[in-house]
Amino acid sequence: MSTNMSANQTTIPAATRFDVPDDLTAADSKLVYLFVTVSDGVTVDELQATLDIKKISLFPVLDTLSERGLIDRVDDEYVTAAS
């Protein structure tokens, strides 16, 4: 198993735990939510490149997460919604 990481990968301390809301059932929604949560802000292009999900699939996921108040769009980036 390789421990080398590329420049666009985010590292998370081993002791960190992230809870996914119970109402998120789709794998893409969970994945996008977690990635936005650990990022300081992420663009659609960054999500597409890192998660290997097509933009046509990302936009509905981002819309749903935004509608549920889980993420916010700030300029061209998505960030975790303020609690």
C-alpha positions as CSV (number, residue, x, y, z in Angstrom):
1,M,0.0,0.0,0.0
2,S,1.5,3.3,-1.0
3,T,1.6,6.3,1.4
4,N,2.5,8.8,-1.3
5,M,-0.2,11.4,-1.8
6,S,-0.7,13.7,-4.8
7,A,-0.9,17.5,-4.3
8,N,-4.7,17.6,-4.7
9,Q,-5.5,15.0,-2.0
10,T,-6.7,16.1,1.5
11,T,-5.3,14.5,4.6
12,I,-7.4,13.9,7.6
13,P,-6.0,13.2,11.1
14,A,-6.7,9.6,12.1
15,A,-8.6,10.6,15.2
16,T,-11.0,12.9,13.3
17,R,-14.6,11.6,12.9
18,F,-17.2,13.0,10.5
19,D,-20.8,12.2,10.9
20,V,-23.0,11.9,7.8
21,P,-26.6,13.0,8.3
22,D,-29.0,10.0,8.5
23,D,-31.2,11.3,5.7
24,L,-28.3,11.1,3.2
25,T,-28.7,7.6,1.7
26,A,-27.1,7.9,-1.8
27,A,-23.4,7.1,-2.0
28,D,-22.6,10.2,-4.1
29,S,-24.4,12.5,-1.7
30,K,-22.4,11.1,1.2
31,L,-19.2,11.3,-0.6
32,V,-19.7,14.9,-1.8
33,Y,-20.9,16.0,1.6
34,L,-17.8,14.5,3.3
35,F,-15.5,16.0,0.8
36,V,-17.0,19.5,1.2
37,T,-16.9,19.0,5.0
38,V,-13.1,18.4,5.0
39,S,-12.4,21.1,2.5
40,D,-12.0,24.8,3.1
41,G,-14.0,25.3,0.0
42,V,-14.2,23.3,-3.2
43,T,-15.2,24.0,-6.7
44,V,-17.2,21.8,-9.0
45,D,-14.1,21.2,-11.1
46,E,-12.2,20.1,-8.0
47,L,-15.0,17.8,-7.0
48,Q,-15.1,16.3,-10.5
49,A,-11.4,15.7,-10.7
50,T,-10.9,14.4,-7.2
51,L,-14.1,12.2,-6.8
52,D,-14.3,11.2,-10.5
53,I,-18.0,12.1,-10.7
54,K,-19.3,13.7,-13.9
55,K,-20.5,17.3,-13.6
56,I,-24.0,16.3,-14.8
57,S,-24.2,14.0,-11.8
58,L,-22.6,16.5,-9.3
59,F,-25.0,19.4,-9.8
60,P,-28.2,17.6,-8.6
61,V,-26.2,16.3,-5.6
62,L,-24.9,19.8,-4.8
63,D,-28.5,21.2,-5.2
64,T,-29.9,18.6,-2.8
65,L,-27.2,19.2,-0.2
66,S,-27.8,23.0,-0.5
67,E,-31.6,22.6,-0.3
68,R,-31.2,20.6,2.9
69,G,-29.0,23.3,4.4
70,L,-25.9,21.1,4.6
71,I,-23.7,23.1,2.3
72,D,-23.6,26.6,0.9
73,R,-22.3,28.1,-2.3
74,V,-19.9,31.0,-1.8
75,D,-18.9,32.6,-5.1
76,D,-17.7,29.5,-7.1
77,E,-17.0,27.3,-4.2
78,Y,-19.1,25.0,-2.0
79,V,-18.5,25.1,1.8
80,T,-20.0,23.5,4.8
81,A,-23.1,25.4,5.9
82,A,-22.8,27.5,9.0
83,S,-24.6,25.9,11.9
